[in-house]
Structures are given as structure tokens and as C-alpha cells.
Amino acid sequence: MSLSENAFQQRIANLGRQASARIKDGKVYQLPLWPEPARGIPNPVLRGALFAAVQGKNRAVFQRELLACQKGLQIRFTGIQLDQSDLDVWEQALHLARLHPLGTRCEFSVYGFLKALGRKTGKSEHEWLKNSFARLMGCGVELTNQQERKTYGGSLLEFMRDDDSGRYVVIFNPKILTFYEGGWTAIDWQGRQLLRGKPLALWLHGYLATHAKPYPIKVETIRSFSGSSNKDIRCFKRKLIAALNELKKIEFIMGFDFKGDNVIINKPPTPSQQRYLTSQ
């Protein structure tokens, strides 16, 4: 049964108060204020298999599964496997929430949210979004900084929905900033949308964006970090070549080459990455 407008607003207020109570000592916690054309995503999320390069129909179910990721991090996951379309949803929710203190309400319409994702706004898309929010809410993520030996444990967001008005309220725990402590990257949202429906290309787009100058990387490492379910390394390499060609098509990379088991990728740095390289 749908809530009345008054009841919905009351429950929003209650949820907001509960979340705000998690902000200690009156300190305001807020996400970085990245520009509108970008989506600011924590590097640890993009450098491992938390949002896997799989098709939604092939999702696994995990219980404290140790996910492959870059050295220095450890990610354990409980719940229904997340894919690149779930990352789209999480990115957009974070994008809206960056304008609000963490732990407080961020309200939006499902219509506007779907349009921002470049999707249609019919019933099937509404159901798809409901399922994605449920996966992001229902999962348990344990992110460990192995150097500091500290772990964040929790879900990726909380939400409420009014089925009559089609409005959502999303709240992020301030502890989500733990993800950003390992650095974050401004993802080119328009470029990402050009790759929709191509899971491995989407994963590579995020992974490579976190590197000013990508180093040679083993094909097997990409297969592991991307969470691919493809067991045949030769078959995976063919899919990798196709995905890299998609990145060339949108001019995200200039080219690539294989040397032995490694792939060498030529990606031009962003202006901020070029300044970083110059300073080294």
C-alpha cells in the first residue's frame, strides 16, 4: 500500500534524523564536489570486482566472498552480485547526494533519475531500478585497508520510495567516505553511457580512468579484477580485444598491444593526471 504524502514525509524525516544521529560531534561530512559532467567514484570500487563485468542474468550470490582487487585492499561481499548497471545507479545516486551532507536526505524523482541514466521511463525500467536499489541496499560490503588494518562494513545505500509520486529518498552513511580515502576519480559520464550494454568495456573504462599512465597488466589479472565468469582465457582475451576496441572507438584510449601475457594500453592522461605526471 502506498503511503499518504504526510506519512511519507514523516517517515523521510524520521529516517533523516536516524541517519543524522550517526554524524558525531556535529561535524558535517560531505562527498567531494565534482563537476556536473563527471561522476566521482572511489578508486577501490573501480579497481576490483565489486561491480563485476557480467551480464545481469549471470549474477552469483555470495556469502562473505573475497573479491579480486588491487594490492593493498581487501573486499568481501555478501549478497546478490553487483554489475556495471548497478554501478550506474550507485554513481548517479552519489552524484545527487554530493550536494547534501552525508546522513541527510537526498530526494529525487524516478523519472529524472532514469533520464539521467539515459534509460526509458516505462514500467519495466521502473522495476529494473527497484531491483538495482534493492541489491545496493541489501548487500554487505567489507572494505579493508590492509596497511591501516581498518575495515568499513555496511551496505552501499539506504532508500525510501513513494510509489504514488514516483519519488525516492536516498541516504548515505557518512562512513561511505572510507571508500574515498583511497583516492577517487572523476568518471566521464557521457563516455560511460556510450558503452552501455558492454560490461567489460565499462569495467575497463572505470579501471583505466583511475590510472594516469596505465602499466602493463596481465590478461589473467584483468579477468580476475573484472569479476568475469569466463573460465576460458583465450575466449576472454577475444572479449578483451573487443572491449578495448570499443574504448578506442570513443577515443578513451589511443591503442593497445600484447606482449606475452601482458596487455599494454596507451591512454592519454586527463589534464589533472598530466599535472600529476609532470610533478613526479
Order of alpha helices (4+ residues) and beta strands (2+ residues): alpha-beta-alpha-beta-beta-beta-beta-alpha-beta-alpha-alpha-beta-beta-beta-beta-alpha-beta-alpha-alpha-beta-alpha-alpha-beta-beta-alpha
